[in-house]
Amino acid sequence: MTVRRTTEELDTYLLKVFCLLVAERSVSRVALKLNQSQPTISVALRRLRGILGDPLLVREKGGMVPTERALSLLEHAKGALAQIDSMVAQPENFEPFTSRQDFRVGSPDYLAPVFMGSVSARLRREAPHARLTVHSLGPDFDFERSLAEGDLDVVIGNWPEPPDRMHLSVLLEDEIVCLVAANHPLAKKGMTLQDYQQVPHVVPLPYSITQRGVIDSVLASSRIERDERLVVQSFNLAPYLLADTDLVFTTSRHFAAFYANLLPLTILTSPLPFPPMRFYQLWHERNHQSASHRWLRRLLGDCGRALTGVQA
């Protein structure tokens, strides 16, 4: 491909389009995200190609892929956008009710829907024009990098050892319990440690490739093995597999309570002395002093404490 160089200058719009194009690898998806037409984004891509002297996206089997130069420029582009944002931000003048800010939160699917429901309700009351995007996390997701590069504002998780390179605060603490079918043989008499080792369990795939969760850590340290009969990718699927079976799902009480109110399920006290499951919110230094970010963190913290009574 012959690329014509140009003296045209980059602006914040083109930088934003560039970052989205490299991430999404699709002109149509970027157009949808920016609420613009596909031809408009195609024009922006042509301008970027001329300015940067590179095709940036090339077509291969299965779709578009970024060039090596595009990938090498991505971190610089994100850094430039972050610096521009910090220059024009007016943290002391943040007004939630009139703000149209886009807040981005990373959250695992084992955080009960009632928490995000309360976050949504409060957001609609206090910042009706703001936008909240909730990103699903998984074992292959580099959340520390996403926070550092500004792709996410806050990440929620329950790491046994939270990353010490980030700011954090406790969102909520919760008891670990066992969730079973309402007609489970143990539903009325309760569960002993021997029962726990003998019954079949539903277990989620590991959430983190670098850290064990609280439940797996306690089982390993106590040298207790359980019969992991069903393994599922989604925490939210597990409760639906319990009805009319002898399966057991070990989880947090607020998660279990949500589904026990929805399905014919019963919550049992765990026969093992699990420590509380502690959920944190993490954020990067780049957002630490931002008034809008402090407001978001306070909102999340208030919703977590309202759910379990945890004090900051």
C-alpha positions in Angstrom: 0.0 0.0 0.0 1.3 3.5 -0.9 0.8 5.9 1.9 0.8 9.7 1.3 2.3 11.6 4.2 0.6 14.8 5.2 1.3 17.8 7.4 -2.2 17.5 8.9 -2.1 17.5 12.7 -3.6 15.0 15.1 -6.4 16.2 17.3 -8.2 14.6 20.3 -10.9 13.2 18.1 -8.5 11.4 15.8 -6.6 10.1 18.8 -9.8 8.7 20.3 -10.8 7.1 17.0 -7.3 5.6 16.6 -7.4 4.0 20.1 -10.9 2.6 19.5 -9.9 1.3 16.0 -6.9 -0.6 17.4 -9.0 -2.0 20.3 -12.2 -2.9 18.3 -10.5 -3.7 14.9 -13.7 -2.7 13.2 -14.9 0.6 11.6 -18.5 -0.3 12.2 -18.1 -1.1 15.9 -16.2 2.2 16.5 -19.0 4.1 14.7 -21.5 2.5 17.0 -19.5 3.3 20.1 -19.1 7.0 19.1 -22.7 7.2 17.8 -21.4 8.2 14.4 -21.9 6.9 10.8 -19.6 4.3 9.4 -18.4 6.6 6.5 -17.4 9.3 9.1 -15.1 6.8 10.9 -13.8 5.6 7.5 -12.8 9.2 6.7 -11.1 9.5 10.1 -9.2 6.3 9.4 -8.0 7.6 6.0 -6.8 10.8 7.8 -5.0 8.8 10.4 -3.3 6.7 7.7 -2.1 9.8 6.0 -0.8 11.5 9.2 0.9 8.4 10.6 2.2 7.0 7.3 0.9 3.5 8.0 -2.2 1.5 7.0 -2.9 1.0 10.8 -5.5 -1.7 10.1 -5.1 -4.4 7.5 -7.6 -7.0 6.4 -6.8 -10.7 7.1 -8.8 -13.8 7.2 -11.4 -13.4 9.9 -11.4 -9.6 9.9 -9.1 -6.5 10.4 -5.9 -6.6 12.5 -3.7 -3.7 13.6 -0.3 -3.3 12.1 2.9 -3.4 14.2 3.2 0.4 14.1 -0.4 0.8 15.2 0.2 -1.4 18.3 3.4 0.4 19.1 1.6 3.8 18.9 -1.4 2.8 21.0 0.2 3.4 24.4 1.5 6.8 23.3 -2.0 7.8 22.0 -3.7 6.7 25.3 -1.1 8.6 27.3 -1.6 11.7 25.2 -5.4 11.5 25.7 -4.9 11.1 29.4 -2.7 14.2 29.6 -5.2 16.2 27.6 -8.0 15.1 29.9 -6.0 16.1 33.0 -5.2 19.5 31.4 -8.9 20.4 30.7 -10.4 18.7 33.8 -12.0 20.9 36.4 -12.1 18.6 39.4 -13.4 21.1 41.8 -16.4 22.0 39.7 -17.7 18.5 39.2 -21.5 18.5 39.4 -23.0 15.0 39.3 -26.5 16.1 38.3 -25.4 17.8 35.1 -22.4 15.6 34.3 -22.3 13.6 31.1 -19.2 11.7 32.1 -18.7 8.1 31.1 -17.7 6.0 34.1 -16.2 2.6 33.5 -16.2 -0.1 36.1 -14.7 -3.6 35.9 -16.6 -6.2 37.9 -16.6 -10.0 38.2 -19.9 -11.9 37.7 -19.9 -13.3 41.3 -20.9 -9.9 42.7 -24.6 -10.2 43.2 -26.8 -8.2 40.8 -28.5 -6.5 43.8 -25.2 -4.5 44.3 -25.1 -3.2 40.7 -28.8 -2.6 40.9 -28.3 -0.3 43.8 -25.5 1.5 42.0 -27.7 2.0 39.0 -30.5 3.4 41.0 -28.3 5.9 42.8 -26.6 6.9 39.6 -29.9 7.6 38.0 -30.9 9.8 40.9 -27.7 11.7 41.4 -26.2 11.8 37.9 -29.1 11.1 35.4 -27.0 12.3 32.4 -23.9 10.3 33.2 -23.1 6.9 31.6 -21.9 3.8 33.4 -20.2 1.0 31.5 -19.7 -2.3 33.4 -16.9 -4.5 31.9 -16.8 -8.2 32.7 -13.5 -9.4 34.1 -11.9 -12.8 33.6 -8.6 -14.6 34.2 -7.0 -13.3 31.1 -8.0 -9.6 31.6 -5.1 -7.3 32.6 -7.1 -5.0 34.9 -4.0 -3.3 36.2 -3.0 -2.2 32.8 -6.6 -1.1 32.0 -6.6 1.1 35.1 -3.2 2.5 34.3 -4.1 3.4 30.8 -7.5 4.8 31.7 -9.6 2.2 30.0 -11.3 1.5 33.4 -11.9 3.9 36.3 -12.4 1.3 39.0 -12.0 -2.5 39.3 -14.0 -4.5 41.8 -12.7 -7.9 43.1 -12.0 -10.1 46.1 -8.4 -10.9 45.8 -6.9 -12.7 48.9 -3.9 -10.3 48.4 -4.9 -7.2 46.5 -2.3 -5.6 44.2 -0.2 -3.2 46.3 0.5 -1.0 43.4 -3.0 0.4 43.4 -5.2 2.5 45.7 -8.0 0.4 47.3 -10.8 0.5 49.8 -13.2 -2.2 51.1 -16.6 -2.3 49.4 -18.2 -5.0 51.5 -17.4 -8.1 53.6 -19.6 -11.2 53.4 -20.1 -14.6 55.0 -19.4 -17.7 52.8 -22.3 -20.1 52.8 -23.6 -23.2 50.9 -26.5 -22.9 48.4 -28.6 -26.0 47.7 -31.9 -27.0 46.3 -34.9 -26.4 48.6 -35.6 -30.2 48.5 -31.9 -31.2 49.0 -31.5 -34.0 51.5 -29.4 -31.6 53.7 -31.7 -28.6 53.4 -33.4 -29.2 56.7 -30.8 -30.9 58.9 -27.8 -28.8 57.9 -24.4 -29.8 56.6 -21.4 -31.4 58.4 -17.8 -31.3 57.2 -18.2 -35.0 56.3 -21.3 -34.1 54.2 -19.4 -31.3 52.5 -16.7 -33.7 51.4 -19.1 -36.3 50.1 -21.7 -34.3 48.2 -21.1 -33.3 44.6 -20.3 -29.6 44.0 -20.8 -27.0 41.4 -17.6 -25.0 41.1 -16.7 -22.0 38.8 -13.6 -22.0 36.6 -10.7 -20.2 38.3 -11.2 -16.4 38.2 -7.6 -15.5 38.4 -4.6 -17.4 36.8 -2.3 -15.9 39.5 -4.2 -16.2 42.7 -6.5 -18.7 44.4 -9.8 -17.5 45.7 -10.6 -17.5 49.4 -12.6 -20.8 49.2 -9.9 -22.7 47.3 -7.2 -21.3 49.5 -8.9 -22.6 52.7 -9.7 -26.0 51.2 -6.0 -26.3 50.1 -4.6 -25.2 53.4 -6.9 -27.6 55.3 -6.2 -30.4 52.9 -9.8 -30.9 52.2 -10.9 -32.2 48.8 -14.5 -31.9 47.5 -16.2 -33.7 44.7 -16.2 -31.1 41.9 -18.8 -32.7 39.7 -19.9 -29.7 37.6 -17.5 -26.9 36.5 -19.1 -23.8 35.0 -17.6 -20.6 33.4 -20.2 -18.3 34.9 -21.0 -17.8 38.5 -24.5 -16.6 37.6 -25.2 -20.0 35.9 -24.4 -22.1 39.0 -27.6 -21.4 41.0 -29.8 -22.5 38.1 -28.1 -25.9 38.1 -29.0 -26.7 41.7 -32.8 -27.2 41.6 -34.0 -30.8 42.1 -30.4 -32.0 42.5 -28.0 -33.0 45.3 -25.4 -30.4 44.2 -23.9 -27.8 46.4 -22.6 -24.3 45.5 -20.2 -22.5 47.9 -20.5 -18.7 47.5 -21.0 -15.4 49.4 -24.3 -14.9 51.3 -25.4 -11.8 49.4 -25.0 -13.7 46.1 -26.8 -16.7 47.5 -29.6 -14.6 49.0 -30.3 -13.0 45.6 -30.9 -16.4 44.0 -32.6 -18.0 47.0 -35.3 -15.3 46.6 -35.5 -16.0 42.9 -35.3 -19.9 42.7 -36.4 -22.8 45.0 -33.1 -22.8 46.9 -32.0 -22.9 50.5 -28.9 -21.3 52.1 -27.0 -23.5 54.6 -24.3 -22.4 57.0 -20.9 -23.6 55.8 -19.3 -26.4 57.9 -15.9 -24.9 57.3 -14.6 -21.8 59.1 -14.1 -19.7 56.0 -12.9 -16.2 56.6 -15.2 -13.4 55.3 -15.1 -12.8 51.6 -13.9 -9.3 51.2 -14.6 -7.2 48.1 -12.4 -4.2 47.2 -12.5 -1.4 44.8 -9.2 -0.6 43.1 -8.1 2.5 41.3 -4.9 4.0 39.8 -3.0 7.0 41.0 -3.9 8.9 37.8 -7.5 9.2 39.1 -6.9 9.5 42.8 -7.4 13.3 43.1 -10.2 13.6 40.5 -13.4 14.9 42.0 -15.6 12.9 39.7 -13.7 9.8 40.5 -14.0 10.4 44.2 -17.7 10.8 43.8 -17.9 7.5 41.9 -15.8 5.7 44.6 -18.0 7.1 47.3 -21.1 6.0 45.5 -19.8 2.4 45.1 -18.7 2.4 48.8 -22.0 3.6 50.0 -23.8 0.9 48.0 -21.5 -1.8 49.4 -22.0 -0.7 53.0 -25.7 -0.5 52.6 -25.7 -4.1 51.4 -23.8 -5.6 54.3 -23.4 -2.9 57.0 -19.6 -2.7 56.5 -18.1 0.5 57.8 -15.3 2.2 56.0 
